[in-house]
């Protein structure tokens, strides 16, 4: 008989069908005495009855044994069996299945093997299929795959239950291919599958590599339809299977065509949606479920809470918490407690998370891990470590890989180890250094310590890299500002994903929301608009663009690539916006000099019920500073606490010093610094003041600011450079030279001016005076020609920007070699007429480059968008959007 299903994959055993040999296992036939069994069982479960009567019939004893098993009195059932053996009552093929079920539920392997010997001793080893089936179940629950295989091999007449026991056992041991091959053999032996069989087979399909798993899953689905056996049990399993494969469309079709949806069906769909990061849709299904009168249970709540966590929907999370308390889910299901702790901590409500933790009586390791990780994520490092110690010493639970993944970053930040590398040694001592979760945590640790090379070595040695691993190394590169390496890693990951799909790999490397929100800042930093657009297209295709974290990163990316309109468009398309989303759009308007729009967004944010935080006001003050809206900025600053409930921090004072200083009110800015509370860090404020003194050539206050800064931050090059520039502008060349000499003596190196432009798939970098680029000669020649045209239009080089004591002609040559001019020339020569040129620079654009770019934009009739370290400049037809105020 041919199989209704066709399986074409290779198997880990030599031939097909399964090689069920017929020799007897010697270890199962060893003589085990009655007294030995009695001794072993008694030692574990207590002594048998001291008063044993023979007045009852064998049937009475067997009924008593079965009754105790049905009542879940498992230990008493074992002792009843011992009494029977002592009395010489022979068990039958009704007693053994009940007894073996009890031993299986107790997961007592040693006793199970001795009962197995009794089975053979009393003559039920081969002929009783019922006994054999329960033996298969026993060894499955006790985790002995070899014994499962051998017992099944010796069943003389295998029925449906026998095959179901084998297939479910193979699934328990994650032998997915073997489970499907066993199903094929079952069909070959003309044994009709049941709903239970199809559920196990669907589970096996969902764990096979794509696309084979999907193909076989569809075949199982088709077989169920042909058989007319699509009950709720199978429907729920198929929905879960398609969800696990990421094929939610199939799950929805199944759900839509099935009228008998029960609680399990709804829970399965909700879990699948959340696993695939379709959080908003999960809430829609939850509402529909409640409207249809289906009451959520603990599994529903624990499935949906991650959506609240990811979307930071604290109010909805609290409603689910209240519901869990009302219906008792919190007491019955430890997963609900863990999910609540995770939700509160992700919503920055750590104390609420701790209250949930303290209120749980049954604290499994998952709950401890959730609380430790929640503390670590919110940088409550001391609390995380104390709880870790309490877990091990008081609760007696050993840390697992998830625990260590939370503990490692807390150790790094808190200095729990004198040398951070000692944490790595601690992990090795615990035997967790080969665990993927711990390796990911170690990579993250070394990246944050600035040791990206060690993180890369750990990554290179890992044998089992999953999506989290790739996300971690990409995050490491982004954190270390190795943005090109981050994009290269994403490219490698995508290549491996395509290869994995071709060879049906079990591990998916398909970028998820974490990947996108991690890599988009690299696109922003490099002004890699084309790459950013590719990622945006991928996000739309995979329903990730409306995710609040991905959406916020897209808003930021477009803004920093000079596309403010697109940034606002993406913002408007995000259905649920958190404070980060609002902060990003406010910052975007500020960077582009649209300060009034930034302030309008602050008001709109308040109207929509989103409370501003400290970062919001940093963005608002920066916006006011870029446009000279001093009075409005000061009004907001002095009313922060009263109107918004936010206490001014050292960063806010630094922003307001910049606001005043940039507007030329340098003395007021200096006076404000004297009002900053003593316990605040004043470095940011002094730095803002020094920058203002450089713009307005205020030598007296500039020296005061520089002295304070160099005392606070002696290794920051920009402080020395700004002071030297102030001296140079004042013609105090000796003092400028002395500052540079001191800087060199301190071992402080100035960051060279660097500009970059994206063209094709590459980001081209230019350094001032550098000739390493392949087109350097061509670019310099073009700039010389352009220089002459600019002079005819009235351009006069601003040689005051050259801070070296050299001749005027040499100053003009130096100005011509500034990095942004080289990048702009590259853009003009390598793009078609009319194309917008987008250039980014790591330092503030100098006065001469700003002036020159205005002339260039008019002469070549191009819009040039230049992003410096402070803001955006949109040059068009000889003017700049900043109005020469920057």
MINUPA-292865 format. One record per residue (C-alpha): x, y, z. Coordinates in steps of 0.5 Angstrom, whole numbers, padded with zeros to 4 digits, always signed. Layout:
// residues N
XYZ/...
//
This chain:
// residues 886
+0000+0000+0000/+0003+0007-0002/+0003+0012+0003/-0002+0018+0002/+0004+0023+0004/+0010+0023+0001/+0017+0025+0005/+0023+0025+0001/+0028+0028+0007/+0034+0023+0009/+0034+0020+0016/+0039+0019+0021/+0038+0011+0021/+0040+0007+0015/+0034+0004+0011/+0026+0005+0010/+0022+0003+0013/+0024+0004+0020/+0028-0002+0022/+0024-0006+0027/+0028-0012+0029/+0025-0018+0033/+0031-0019+0038/+0029-0019+0046/+0033-0014+0050/+0037-0017+0055/+0037-0012+0060/+0030-0012+0060/+0030-0020+0062/+0035-0020+0068/+0032-0023+0074/+0029-0019+0079/+0026-0022+0085/+0020-0020+0088/+0023-0018+0095/+0028-0014+0091/+0022-0010+0088/+0019-0009+0094/+0025-0006+0098/+0027-0001+0092/+0019+0001+0092/+0019+0001+0100/+0025+0005+0101/+0022+0011+0096/+0015+0011+0098/+0014+0008+0105/+0013+0001+0108/+0007-0003+0105/+0001-0005+0109/+0003-0008+0116/-0004-0012+0116/-0005-0015+0110/-0011-0020+0109/-0012-0025+0104/-0020-0025+0104/-0021-0020+0098/-0021-0023+0091/-0015-0021+0086/-0020-0017+0082/-0022-0013+0088/-0014-0012+0089/-0014-0010+0082/-0020-0005+0082/-0017-0002+0088/-0010-0001+0085/-0014+0002+0078/-0018+0006+0083/-0012+0010+0086/-0009+0011+0080/-0015+0014+0077/-0015+0019+0084/-0008+0021+0083/-0006+0017+0089/+0000+0015+0085/+0005+0013+0091/-0001+0009+0095/-0002+0005+0088/+0005+0003+0088/+0004+0001+0095/-0002-0003+0093/+0002-0007+0088/+0007-0009+0093/+0002-0011+0098/-0001-0016+0092/+0006-0019+0090/+0007-0020+0098/+0000-0024+0098/+0002-0028+0091/-0004-0024+0087/-0002-0024+0080/-0003-0018+0076/-0006-0018+0070/-0006-0014+0063/-0011-0009+0067/-0007-0008+0073/+0000-0007+0069/-0002-0001+0065/-0005+0002+0071/+0001+0001+0075/+0006+0003+0069/+0002+0010+0069/+0003+0011+0076/+0010+0010+0075/+0011+0014+0069/+0007+0020+0072/+0012+0019+0078/+0018+0019+0073/+0021+0014+0077/+0026+0010+0072/+0029+0005+0077/+0022+0003+0079/+0020+0003+0072/+0025-0002+0070/+0024-0007+0075/+0016-0007+0074/+0018-0008+0067/+0022-0014+0069/+0015-0016+0072/+0012-0015+0066/+0016-0020+0063/+0016-0025+0069/+0008-0025+0069/+0008-0027+0061/+0006-0020+0059/+0012-0018+0055/+0010-0019+0048/+0003-0021+0047/-0001-0015+0051/-0001-0009+0047/-0004-0005+0052/+0002-0006+0057/+0007-0005+0052/+0004+0002+0050/+0004+0004+0057/+0011+0002+0057/+0013+0006+0051/+0009+0012+0055/+0013+0010+0061/+0020+0011+0058/+0018+0017+0054/+0016+0021+0061/+0023+0018+0064/+0027+0021+0058/+0030+0014+0055/+0029+0014+0048/+0033+0008+0047/+0028+0004+0051/+0022+0007+0048/+0025+0005+0041/+0026-0002+0044/+0020-0004+0047/+0016-0001+0041/+0020-0006+0037/+0018-0012+0040/+0010-0011+0040/+0007-0016+0036/+0001-0013+0034/+0002-0005+0034/-0005-0002+0034/-0007+0006+0033/-0005+0007+0041/+0002+0004+0040/+0004+0008+0034/+0001+0014+0037/+0005+0013+0043/+0012+0012+0039/+0010+0018+0035/+0009+0023+0041/+0015+0020+0044/+0019+0022+0038/+0016+0029+0038/+0018+0029+0046/+0025+0027+0044/+0025+0032+0038/+0026+0027+0033/+0022+0031+0028/+0024+0027+0022/+0024+0020+0025/+0017+0022+0028/+0014+0023+0021/+0018+0017+0018/+0014+0013+0024/+0008+0016+0021/+0009+0014+0014/+0010+0007+0017/+0004+0007+0021/+0000+0008+0014/+0004+0003+0011/+0002-0002+0016/-0006+0000+0014/-0007+0003+0021/-0012+0009+0021/-0009+0015+0024/-0013+0019+0030/-0014+0026+0031/-0008+0025+0037/-0004+0022+0031/-0005+0028+0027/-0003+0033+0032/+0003+0030+0034/+0005+0030+0026/+0003+0037+0025/+0008+0039+0031/+0013+0035+0028/+0012+0039+0021/+0012+0046+0025/+0019+0044+0028/+0022+0042+0021/+0026+0047+0017/+0023+0051+0012/+0020+0050+0006/+0020+0042+0007/+0016+0043+0014/+0011+0048+0011/+0010+0043+0005/+0009+0037+0010/+0005+0041+0014/+0000+0043+0008/+0000+0035+0007/-0002+0034+0014/-0007+0039+0013/-0010+0036+0006/-0010+0029+0009/-0014+0032+0015/-0019+0035+0010/-0020+0029+0006/-0021+0025+0012/-0026+0030+0015/-0023+0030+0021/-0022+0038+0022/-0024+0038+0030/-0022+0043+0034/-0016+0039+0037/-0013+0039+0030/-0015+0046+0028/-0012+0049+0034/-0005+0045+0032/-0005+0047+0025/-0006+0054+0027/+0000+0054+0032/+0004+0050+0026/+0003+0056+0021/+0004+0061+0027/+0011+0058+0028/+0012+0058+0021/+0011+0065+0020/+0005+0064+0016/+0000+0067+0019/-0005+0068+0013/-0006+0061+0013/-0008+0061+0021/-0013+0067+0020/-0016+0063+0014/-0017+0057+0019/-0020+0061+0024/-0024+0064+0020/-0027+0058+0017/-0028+0055+0024/-0034+0056+0027/-0033+0052+0034/-0027+0056+0036/-0026+0055+0044/-0021+0058+0049/-0015+0054+0046/-0016+0056+0039/-0016+0064+0041/-0010+0063+0045/-0007+0059+0040/-0008+0065+0035/-0006+0070+0040/+0000+0067+0042/+0002+0066+0034/+0001+0073+0033/+0005+0076+0039/+0011+0071+0037/+0011+0074+0030/+0011+0081+0033/+0004+0083+0030/+0002+0086+0037/-0004+0091+0035/-0007+0085+0031/-0007+0081+0037/-0011+0086+0041/-0016+0086+0036/-0017+0079+0036/-0017+0079+0044/-0023+0084+0043/-0026+0080+0038/-0025+0074+0043/-0028+0078+0049/-0034+0080+0045/-0036+0073+0043/-0036+0071+0050/-0030+0067+0051/-0027+0069+0058/-0019+0069+0058/-0015+0065+0062/-0008+0065+0065/-0005+0063+0058/-0009+0068+0054/-0006+0074+0059/+0001+0071+0059/+0001+0071+0051/-0002+0078+0051/+0002+0081+0056/+0009+0081+0052/+0005+0086+0047/+0003+0091+0052/+0011+0090+0054/+0013+0091+0047/+0008+0097+0046/+0009+0100+0053/+0002+0100+0054/+0002+0100+0061/-0005+0102+0062/-0008+0096+0058/-0002+0092+0062/-0005+0094+0068/-0012+0092+0066/-0010+0085+0065/-0007+0085+0071/-0013+0087+0075/-0017+0081+0071/-0012+0076+0073/-0013+0078+0080/-0020+0077+0079/-0020+0071+0076/-0015+0067+0080/-0010+0067+0074/-0004+0070+0078/-0005+0064+0083/-0005+0059+0078/+0000+0060+0073/+0007+0062+0075/+0008+0065+0067/+0003+0070+0068/+0007+0073+0074/+0013+0073+0070/+0010+0076+0064/+0007+0082+0069/+0014+0083+0072/+0017+0083+0065/+0011+0088+0062/+0012+0093+0068/+0020+0093+0068/+0019+0094+0060/+0014+0100+0062/+0020+0103+0067/+0015+0101+0073/+0020+0097+0076/+0017+0098+0083/+0010+0095+0081/+0014+0089+0078/+0017+0088+0084/+0011+0088+0088/+0008+0083+0083/+0014+0079+0085/+0013+0079+0092/+0006+0077+0092/+0008+0071+0088/+0008+0065+0093/+0010+0059+0088/+0017+0063+0085/+0020+0058+0079/+0026+0060+0076/+0023+0064+0070/+0020+0069+0075/+0026+0070+0079/+0030+0071+0072/+0024+0076+0070/+0025+0080+0076/+0033+0080+0075/+0033+0082+0068/+0028+0087+0069/+0032+0090+0074/+0038+0090+0070/+0035+0093+0064/+0033+0099+0068/+0040+0099+0071/+0038+0097+0078/+0044+0094+0078/+0045+0093+0086/+0038+0090+0086/+0039+0085+0081/+0045+0082+0084/+0042+0082+0091/+0036+0078+0088/+0041+0074+0084/+0045+0072+0091/+0038+0071+0094/+0036+0066+0089/+0042+0062+0090/+0043+0062+0097/+0036+0063+0100/+0031+0060+0095/+0036+0054+0093/+0036+0055+0085/+0042+0055+0081/+0042+0060+0076/+0041+0058+0068/+0043+0062+0062/+0037+0066+0062/+0039+0069+0069/+0047+0070+0067/+0044+0074+0061/+0041+0079+0066/+0047+0078+0071/+0053+0080+0067/+0051+0087+0065/+0049+0089+0072/+0056+0086+0074/+0059+0090+0069/+0056+0097+0071/+0056+0096+0078/+0063+0094+0078/+0062+0087+0082/+0068+0084+0080/+0074+0088+0080/+0076+0086+0073/+0070+0086+0068/+0073+0080+0065/+0073+0076+0071/+0065+0075+0070/+0067+0071+0064/+0071+0067+0069/+0065+0066+0073/+0061+0064+0067/+0066+0059+0065/+0067+0056+0072/+0059+0055+0072/+0060+0051+0066/+0055+0056+0062/+0061+0059+0057/+0058+0055+0051/+0051+0057+0052/+0049+0061+0047/+0045+0066+0051/+0051+0067+0056/+0055+0068+0050/+0051+0073+0047/+0051+0077+0054/+0058+0077+0054/+0059+0080+0047/+0054+0085+0049/+0059+0086+0055/+0065+0087+0051/+0062+0091+0046/+0060+0096+0052/+0067+0096+0055/+0069+0098+0048/+0073+0092+0047/+0069+0090+0040/+0075+0086+0038/+0074+0081+0044/+0066+0081+0042/+0068+0079+0035/+0072+0073+0037/+0067+0070+0041/+0062+0071+0035/+0067+0068+0031/+0068+0062+0035/+0060+0061+0036/+0058+0054+0033/+0050+0056+0034/+0049+0063+0032/+0041+0065+0032/+0038+0071+0030/+0039+0074+0037/+0047+0073+0036/+0047+0077+0030/+0043+0082+0033/+0048+0083+0039/+0054+0083+0035/+0051+0088+0030/+0049+0092+0036/+0056+0092+0039/+0058+0095+0032/+0053+0100+0033/+0055+0102+0040/+0062+0102+0038/+0060+0107+0032/+0063+0102+0027/+0057+0103+0023/+0060+0101+0016/+0062+0094+0020/+0054+0094+0023/+0051+0094+0016/+0056+0089+0013/+0054+0084+0018/+0047+0085+0016/+0049+0084+0009/+0052+0077+0011/+0046+0075+0016/+0042+0076+0010/+0046+0072+0005/+0046+0067+0010/+0039+0067+0011/+0038+0066+0004/+0043+0060+0004/+0039+0057+0010/+0033+0058+0006/+0036+0054+0000/+0039+0048+0005/+0032+0048+0009/+0036+0050+0015/+0032+0050+0022/+0035+0057+0024/+0032+0063+0022/+0036+0069+0021/+0030+0073+0018/+0031+0080+0021/+0026+0082+0026/+0024+0089+0029/+0030+0088+0034/+0035+0088+0028/+0031+0094+0024/+0031+0098+0030/+0039+0097+0032/+0041+0098+0025/+0037+0104+0023/+0042+0109+0027/+0048+0106+0023/+0044+0109+0017/+0043+0115+0020/+0050+0116+0022/+0052+0115+0015/+0047+0119+0012/+0046+0112+0008/+0039+0114+0006/+0039+0109+0000/+0040+0103+0005/+0035+0106+0010/+0030+0106+0005/+0031+0099+0003/+0030+0097+0011/+0024+0101+0011/+0021+0097+0005/+0023+0091+0008/+0019+0093+0014/+0013+0095+0010/+0013+0088+0007/+0014+0084+0014/+0009+0089+0017/+0014+0092+0022/+0014+0099+0020/+0008+0100+0025/+0012+0097+0030/+0013+0103+0035/+0021+0102+0036/+0022+0101+0029/+0017+0107+0027/+0021+0111+0032/+0028+0109+0029/+0025+0110+0022/+0023+0117+0024/+0030+0119+0026/+0034+0116+0020/+0030+0120+0015/+0031+0126+0019/+0038+0125+0020/+0039+0123+0012/+0036+0130+0011/+0029+0128+0009/+0024+0132+0014/+0018+0131+0010/+0019+0123+0010/+0020+0123+0017/+0014+0126+0019/+0010+0122+0014/+0013+0116+0018/+0011+0119+0024/+0004+0120+0022/+0003+0113+0020/+0005+0110+0027/-0001+0108+0030/+0001+0108+0038/+0007+0113+0039/+0011+0113+0046/+0015+0118+0049/+0021+0116+0045/+0017+0117+0038/+0015+0124+0040/+0022+0126+0042/+0025+0124+0036/+0020+0128+0032/+0021+0134+0036/+0029+0133+0035/+0028+0132+0028/+0024+0139+0027/+0030+0142+0032/+0036+0139+0027/+0033+0142+0021/+0031+0149+0024/+0024+0148+0025/+0023+0150+0032/+0016+0153+0032/+0014+0146+0029/+0018+0143+0035/+0014+0147+0040/+0008+0145+0037/+0009+0138+0037/+0011+0139+0045/+0004+0141+0046/+0001+0136+0041/+0004+0131+0045/+0001+0133+0052/-0006+0134+0048/-0005+0126+0047/-0004+0124+0054/+0004+0123+0053/+0008+0126+0059/+0014+0129+0057/+0021+0126+0060/+0028+0129+0061/+0030+0128+0054/+0024+0131+0051/+0026+0138+0054/+0033+0137+0051/+0030+0137+0044/+0026+0143+0045/+0032+0147+0048/+0036+0145+0042/+0031+0147+0037/+0030+0154+0040/+0037+0155+0040/+0038+0153+0033/+0033+0158+0031/+0035+0164+0036/+0028+0163+0040/+0031+0165+0047/+0025+0168+0050/+0021+0162+0049/+0026+0157+0051/+0027+0161+0057/+0020+0161+0059/+0019+0153+0058/+0026+0152+0062/+0023+0156+0068/+0016+0153+0068/+0019+0146+0067/+0017+0143+0074/+0010+0147+0074/+0008+0146+0067/+0011+0139+0066/+0013+0136+0072/+0020+0135+0070/+0026+0137+0075/+0031+0141+0071/+0038+0137+0070/+0045+0138+0069/+0043+0137+0061/+0038+0142+0061/+0042+0147+0064/+0047+0146+0059/+0042+0147+0053/+0040+0153+0056/+0047+0156+0057/+0048+0154+0049/+0041+0158+0048/+0044+0164+0051/+0051+0164+0049/+0049+0162+0041/+0045+0168+0041/+0051+0173+0044/+0048+0173+0051/+0055+0170+0053/+0055+0174+0060/+0048+0171+0062/+0050+0164+0060/+0056+0165+0065/+0052+0167+0070/+0047+0162+0069/+0052+0157+0070/+0054+0160+0077/+0046+0158+0079/+0047+0151+0077/+0046+0146+0084/+0053+0144+0086/+0052+0137+0086/+0050+0137+0078/+0056+0136+0073/+0057+0142+0070/+0062+0140+0064/+0056+0140+0059/+0055+0147+0061/+0062+0150+0061/+0063+0146+0054/+0056+0150+0051/+0059+0157+0054/+0066+0155+0051/+0063+0154+0044/+0059+0160+0045/+0065+0164+0046/+0069+0161+0040/+0063+0164+0036/+0063+0171+0039/+0070+0171+0040/+0069+0172+0047/+0077+0171+0050/+0075+0173+0057/+0070+0168+0059/+0072+0163+0054/+0079+0163+0058/+0075+0162+0064/+0070+0156+0061/+0076+0153+0058/+0080+0152+0065/+0074+0149+0068/+0073+0144+0063/+0080+0142+0062/+0080+0141+0070/+0074+0137+0069/+0075+0133+0063/+0083+0134+0061/+0082+0128+0056/+0077+0132+0051/+0081+0134+0045/+0075+0139+0043/+0076+0144+0049/+0083+0145+0047/+0082+0146+0040/+0076+0151+0042/+0081+0155+0046/+0086+0155+0041/+0082+0157+0036/+0079+0163+0040/+0087+0165+0041/+0088+0164+0034/+0082+0169+0032/+0085+0174+0037/+0091+0174+0033/+0095+0171+0040/+0099+0165+0036/+0104+0164+0041/+0098+0162+0046/+0095+0158+0041/+0101+0154+0040/+0102+0153+0047/+0095+0150+0048/+0097+0145+0042/+0103+0144+0046/+0100+0142+0052/+0095+0138+0049/+0100+0134+0046/+0104+0133+0052/+0097+0130+0055/+0097+0125+0050/+0090+0128+0047/+0089+0128+0040/+0084+0132+0036/+0079+0129+0032/+0080+0130+0024/+0075+0133+0020/+0071+0128+0016/+0065+0128+0011/+0062+0123+0008/+0057+0122+0002/+0053+0116+0000/+0053+0114-0007/+0051+0107-0010/+0052+0102-0005/+0058+0105-0002/+0059+0111+0003/+0065+0115+0001/+0069+0119+0006/+0073+0125+0006/+0078+0128+0011/+0081+0135+0010/+0087+0135+0006/+0087+0127+0005/+0089+0125-0002/+0087+0118-0001/+0081+0117-0005/+0081+0115-0012/+0078+0121-0015/+0082+0126-0011/+0086+0129-0017/+0079+0130-0021/+0076+0133-0015/+0081+0138-0013/+0081+0140-0021/+0074+0141-0021/+0074+0145-0014/+0079+0150-0017/+0075+0151-0023/+0069+0152-0019/+0073+0157-0015/+0074+0161-0021/+0067+0161-0022/+0065+0163-0015/+0070+0169-0015/+0066+0172-0021/+0060+0171-0017/+0063+0175-0011/+0065+0170-0007/+0071+0172-0002/+0074+0166+0002/+0074+0167+0009/+0081+0166+0011/+0079+0167+0019/+0077+0160+0019/+0084+0158+0018/+0087+0158+0025/+0095+0157+0023/+0099+0163+0022/+0101+0162+0015/+0100+0167+0008/+0094+0168+0005/+0095+0164-0001/+0096+0158+0003/+0090+0159+0007/+0086+0159+0001/+0089+0153-0001/+0088+0150+0006/+0080+0152+0005/+0079+0149-0001/+0081+0142+0002/+0076+0142+0007/+0073+0135+0007/+0066+0138+0006/+0068+0141+0000/+0071+0135-0003/+0065+0131-0001/+0060+0136-0005/+0065+0136-0011/+0064+0128-0011/+0057+0129-0011/+0056+0134-0016/+0061+0130-0021/+0058+0123-0020/+0050+0124-0020/+0046+0126-0025/+0044+0134-0026/+0038+0136-0021/+0040+0130-0016/+0040+0133-0009/+0047+0132-0005/+0047+0130+0002/+0053+0130+0006/+0055+0129+0013/+0060+0132+0017/+0063+0130+0024/+0065+0137+0026/+0061+0144+0026/+0062+0147+0019/+0066+0153+0018/+0064+0160+0016/+0068+0159+0010/+0065+0152+0008/+0058+0155+0009/+0059+0161+0005/+0062+0157-0001/+0056+0152-0001/+0051+0157-0002/+0055+0160-0008/+0056+0152-0010/+0048+0151-0010/+0047+0157-0014/+0052+0156-0019/+0051+0148-0020/+0043+0149-0019/+0043+0144-0014/+0040+0143-0007/+0045+0141-0002/+0044+0138+0005/+0049+0139+0009/+0049+0136+0016/+0054+0138+0021/+0055+0136+0029/+0050+0141+0031/+0044+0141+0026/+0042+0141+0018/+0043+0146+0013/+0039+0146+0007/+0043+0150+0001/+0038+0152-0005/+0039+0158-0010/+0045+0161-0006/+0041+0161+0001/+0041+0157+0007/+0035+0155+0011/+0039+0157+0018/+0039+0164+0016/+0046+0164+0017/+0045+0163+0025/+0048+0157+0027/
//
